[in-house]
């Protein structure tokens, strides 16, 4: 009898935790990367100001800021002739 009660409690708790997790939305990282890059490189704002303004507004966790401030190179695009010769 005790096992049935404990098992039922676990099932109910797992159900509620799963629903809460399922309703959570993920952060759209690409627009955030672009916004941070625009503010730091184009507008010349310092990292502390950008983190202070955007962090609470967008809910960005503290561990993600080092990646957000990392300088990235644009992706190399292949030309149309390179695509035709590769095929």
Secondary structure, 3 states (H helix, E strand, C coil): CHHHHHHHHHHHHHHHHHHHHHHCCCCCHHHHHHHHHHHHHHCCCCHHHHHHHHHHHHCCCHHHHHHHHCCCCCCCCCCHHHHHHHC
